[in-house]
Every structure is written in C-alpha cells, then in structure tokens.
C-alpha cells in the first residue's frame, strides 16, 4: 500500500509530515509527548520525530515467515491472509496507476510517487494479500540524500542547472511490494555439441597459390541433467516506480527480512501490490526457465552448440509476500518527470535524468575530432 502525499515539510526521520501521507497502520504513540513514533533506520527503533524519545514498543524480530505452497495459493488464498488489519480507504492515481491505502479519516491530495493530483476512489472485490515479512530500512535519510547527490554529481551529460537544484529536498522513503518465489528444478537436456577443428584450404590470388586455415564444426549429440534450487527469486509488484530502475537496485538481502510488524512501516509510505500472485508467478517462471536454459547451455561440452532442448520439472514451489525499502526522488525538469531510487538496505542507486543537448553536441564533436586525427595519422603511415 502507499499513501498519497502532498509536497509537505519532512520530519527528522525523512518521512513526509503531511498527515495524508501516512499509511493505514496502527499508531505508536510517543510515551513522552504523545506524538506518533516512526521507524528510524539509523537507530533501528521507533523514535518520536518531534522530541526524539525512543519508543519502548516491542517489534517482531523472531518468528516463522511462512513460505506458502504456490499451486494451492493460486487456487484459493484464504480470507484470513488478506487485508491490512485496520480500516483503510484506497485511492488510485490516474497518472501513474499507483494504489494508495489511507487512513479513512484523512484525505490525499497528491500521489506520493508522481505528485499528480488526479486521485480517484479505488474499490477491490477482495482485500489484498497481506505481507508476512518486511525488510526494514537501514540507510538513513542523510545517507540517502548524500548517495543521490553523489549520483547526479557524476552525470556529465546532465544539464548544469540540474546539479544546482536541491533535488534531494524531496526524497522520501517508500516500501515497495515484492513477491518472492522458491522452486526445486530438475532438468534433462539434449543438444548438438559443436567442436571446432581446422582444415587447410588452398586458393589463388593474382596467379599465386596460397593456403589458409578454415574453421569447421564437428557436431555430436550430447545430453545431461541439471538440478537447481531457486531461493527467493524476486518479482517487484510496484507500478509507482519504473521497473528498470527497480531492477537496477536489486537484489535485496531477503535473508534479513523480519516477520511483518506494523511498527517497521509506521510513518512510511507503503505501496499496495498491483501485480497479483498469478501474474507474478508467471514472470517468475519465465525468469526461472531462462535461467535453467542458461545453466544447461553451460553444461554442453565443446566450443558451441545448437538445438538445445530442456525438459524441466518444478517441485517444492512456494512464495511469500514481502515489503522492501527504497528511497525515492521524483522531480520535474522542463515538461518531463524523472525518478531516482536508492536501495534502502544496500545503498545502490539508479535514476533517470535529462541530458543537455549542448553537452551531447560537444561529446559528438570531440569524438569526430579524435576519429579525424586517427585517420590522418593512419594515412601518413
């Protein structure tokens, strides 16, 4: 789930102070001032952003994070595994299609992902499948700002005006929805293995007989077996962040996930998944099939191959729904909108940015000059 957010002041922990940007989660009151305590990545605790008091509220760190049987779940997900454990109102952004889940007493004015004000009520036939695990933020707001600032400081083709703008003032923490999949795969493969060999060929040039070595291929049938276990293969279920940017900051250390506790996401924007389990399972299977194809190809003897056929048997297929943390920067430059995203655990950064036509022209000119110099030197020699 995500919360729509206005361009509002930012609390000391990096979250938006706009009340409409809060996720529909139980509140954790500060024992000192009564304000809402939120998850602080630097201290790994619930901390009041107003008085700095650390909340004594215990969070789930131990427990079983269930891996659900994929086939059974696709047939029927039980109702007790759905919903957000609190009353909620949902809105869809008509610009980026992200779905926000809000406290019913609060109104959203803009989308947290793209800033659009085009929000409409969203109703679903069945409540969403509830996440069972969460990967808490480790990178603080300060680290996120420094990392993103360093990223666009290295963008030589970006307009100089972009680097002078205080872009990191709008950075915000977001939990993205993920499906993870496990599977044991036993694959039998057959192929034609090609072995290079060389023959001496005679040819005539200007009346003179010459010889050269010509590469040939000797084809032989080959077969084998490959066993592989896929552990926590990730499929991002977000539409609020560009998919190529998300892939650029993966992987997430899923072995560090915690059992889902509302305290970990208290005060943070959380996006509701929009790629459902069936769609995510199809994407995971396609990725696994491609991986098995590559693993089998590596087993083929010789120098090359053709006609590779893989017969894969999948078993022990399980999944879980988890939340992964990112720092998100959405900004406008001219008439276009761009995003930059940082992995909230590893600090990996990927982003979109405008390119200066003047710098591109200069780069092309430099390349042409280098080519002309090289051609001139080659002509003299």
N, C-alpha and C positions, 0 to 999 in steps of 0.2 A: 504494500500500500504506500502511497505517497500523499503528502499533504500539499495542497495548493498554498503558495506563499506570495506575499507582497514584497516589494523591494523595501525592506524594513531594516531597522538597526540590528546589529548582530550581537548576541550575548557573548560573554567572555569565553565560552566554550566553542564558539564557531557556529552555533545554530542560529536560525532566524528567531528574533524576539516577537515577530508577528504572531499573535495567538492563532491565526488561521492556518499557520504552517505546522501546527502540532499534530502528530499522528493520533489516531483514536486508540489510545492506550491508557491503562491506569496511571494516575498521577502519583508521584513520590514527593511528598511534602517535606521541605527542609525543617528539621527539628528546632532550628533557631529562629528563623524569620517567617516560616510558613510558605516561602516561595517554592516553586517547582524545581526539584533537583533533577539534573540531567546527567547522562553518561559522559564522563570526562576521559578521553583516550589517554591523556598524559598520566593521569593518576589511576586509571583503570578502576574508577569508583564513581558512584553517584555523587555529584557535587552541586551545591547551590551556586548558580551563576551570579547571584546578587550579593551574598555575604561570604561566599567561599567555604561554607560549612560542608564537611563530608558527611553524607547520609549513612547511618548505620544499617540501612535496609539490606538484608542478605540477598544475593543473587545466585541463581543456579549455576554452579560450576561443575557439579558432578551429576551423574545420571545417565540413563540409556538414551541414546539418539537412535531411534528405530530406523532400520532400512526396510522399506515396505516392498512386498512382492509386486513386481511391475505388472504381471499379467492379471493378477487378482484385482489390483488397484484400478487398472484401466476398465475392468468390468464394472466395478462399483466402489467408489470411495465413500466410506461411512460418514453420516452426517455429523457424528461427534468429532470428526477430524477437520471440520470446516468452521469458518467464521473466525472472528478476531477476539473472542472472549470479552467483548464490550460492545455497547451500542455504537453504531457508526453510520455516517452518511457518505455516499460515494458520488464523485463528480468526474466527468471525463473532459479532458482538454481537446477541443475541436481542432487545435493546431498540430499538436504532436501525438495526440491519442493516449497520453498517459492517464491512468486512472488514479485519482486521489481518494483516500479514505480519511474522513474527517470526523471530529467530534461533532455530534448533531447540533450542539448549541452554538457552533461557530460557522462563520461564512468565509468561503475562499474568494478572493478577488483576482488572483493571478496564478498561473501554473508554476510550480516550483522548478520545472525542468526547462521550460522555454520562455516563461514570462508572459505568455498570452493571457488575455482576459476572457477568452472565449471558452468558458466553462459551462457545462450543462449537467443536469442531474443524470446519474447512471444507476440503473437497476439491473440486477442479475437474477437469473432464475434460481440459482443455488449459491449459497455463500462460498467464498474462496477456500481452497485447501490451506489450512493453517501451517505456517512454517514450524518445524520442530527443532530447528537449530539456528544459531546466529554466530557470525564471526565478528567479534567486537572490533571497533576502531582501535588501531594502535598509533597511527600517525595523528598528531595533534593539529589544530588549526594553524599554528605557527609553522610547523613543518610543511603543511600543505601549501601555504602561501609562498614559503621560500622555494619549495620544489617547483611550483608552477611558474613563479617569477624567473627561476633559473632556466626553465624550459623555453619560455618565449624570449629570453635573453639570448638564446643560441640560434634563433630563427633569423638567418641573414637575409632571406628573401622577404621577410615581413616588413611592412611599412614602418618607418622610424617612429611615426606617431603612435603606433600600437604599443611600442615598448615604453612610451612616456605615460600611457594611461594607467590608472590604478586599477587594473583588471582584477586583481586578487581581492579587492574590497567586496566583491560579490560571490566569493567562493562559499559553498555550503556543503555540509555533509549529508550524504544520501545512502540509504540501504537499498541495494538492488536485489530483486528476486532471482533466485537460481534454482534449477533442478540439477541434482547430481545422480549419476547412474553407475551401477556396478553390473558386471556380467563376466561369467566364465565362458570362454570361447575355445572350442576345439575345431580346428580347420584342417581338412585334407586338400591338397593342391596338386594339380598336374600342369605341366608346361613343356615347351620345347626349349631346351638349353642350348645356347649357341656358343661355340668355341672358335675363336679366331685362329686362322692359320694363313700362311702367305705363300704365294706362288710367284715364280719369276716369269715376267711377261716380256716378250720381245716386240719392239716397234721400230719404225723407221722415221727419221726426221732429217729432211734435206739430203736424202740419199744415204744417210749413215744409220747403221743398225745400233740400237741401244736397248738396254734392259731396265726393268724396274720391278719393284716388289708390289704385288697387288694383294690386298686383304680379302680373304674369303671367310665364310662362316660354315662350320660343320654343325648341323643340327642333330640333337639327340633327345629322346624322350626323358623326362625327369618327373619325379613325384616325391611328396613328402607330407609331413604333418607339423602343424604349429599349434601350441597351446598358449593362451594369453589371458590374463585376468585384468579387466578394466576396473579401476578403483576410482570412484568419484569423478567420472568424466563430467565436465561442466557444460550446462546449456543455460545461457542467460535468458531470462523471461521478461526483460525490460524492453519497452519501446520509448522510454523517455531519454535514453542515451544512445547515440549512434552505435550500431553493432560493431563496426570496425574499430572504434575507439575502445570499446569494452574488450574485444579480443586482444587489443594491443597491450592491455594492462594485466591480462591473465598470465599465469594462473594465480588463484588464491590458495593459501595453505589450509585446505579443508580439514586436515588432521587437527587443527586448532579450534574447530567450532565448539560452541557451548550449547547446552540444552536451551531452547528458547525461553527467555525470561523478558518480560516487558521492560525491565529496568535497563537492559542493554540498549534499547531503542528509544528510551524516554527522551523526549525533546528533539529527536532527529526525524528527518523526512524519510518515509519508507514507501517504496512503490509496490503496488499490487501487481502480481504477475499477469501478463496478457497472452503469453504463450502457454496454453494449457498442457496438462500432462501428456495427452496423446500427441500433440504437435511436438513437444519437447522430446518425447521418446522416439519419434520418427527421426528427428535431427540427430539424436544420439546414436541411433542405429546406423544412419548414413555415415557418420564420422567413424564409428567402430568398423564398419565394413571397409571403408577406405584404409583404415589403419591395418586391418588384417590383410588386405591386398598388398600393402607395402611390406608387412612383415614376411609374408610368404614369398614375395619377389626377392627379398634379401637372402632367402634360403636356396634359391635356384643356383646351381653350380654353373661355371663357365663365365663368359665375358658379356653375354647379352641373353635375351630370352624373347619368346613370343607365345601367344595362345595360352596365357596363364588363366586357369580356371580354379576358383576357390569355392569349396563347399564347407560352409561354416555352421556349426551347431552351437546355439546360445543356451546357456543354463544359468541358474542362480541369478536371475535378473532382478535387481532391486533398485530402489530410488529413495531419495528424500528431498524435501523442500527446505531450502536454507536461505538466509539473507547475508549478503556480502557488502562490506562498506567501501564507498568511494567518496572522494571529494570532487565536486562538480562545479565547473565555472562555465556559465553561459553568457555570451556577450554579443552585442551587435556592433558591426563595423560597416558604415555606409548603410546599404539596404539589406545586407546579408547577416545571418545569425550563425555563430560558431560556438563550438563546445570544446572544453578541455577537461580531462578527467584524470584523477590520480587514484591508484590503488590505495585504499585506506589502511592496508597492512604492510605491503612491500614498498610502497612509495613510487612504483612505476608510473610514468606519465605519458599520455598520448593526447594529441589535440588537433583541432582544425584551426587554420589561421589564414587571413587574406595575404595575398602576395603582391608586392609592389611591382607594377609594370616597368617602372624605371630601373629597378634592380635586375629584373629579368632581362631587359634590353641590354644593360651593362654586362651581364653574365654572357649573353649571346655574343656581344661584341668581343669580349675577351677570348672566348672560345674560337671565334673566327680569326682573330689575330694570331693566336697560337697555331692554328692549322696552317695559315698562310706562311708563318715563319718556318714551320716544319717542312712544308712543300718547297719553299725556297732553298732551304739547306739541302734537301734531298735532291733538288735539281742541279745544284752546284756540284754535289759529289758524284 
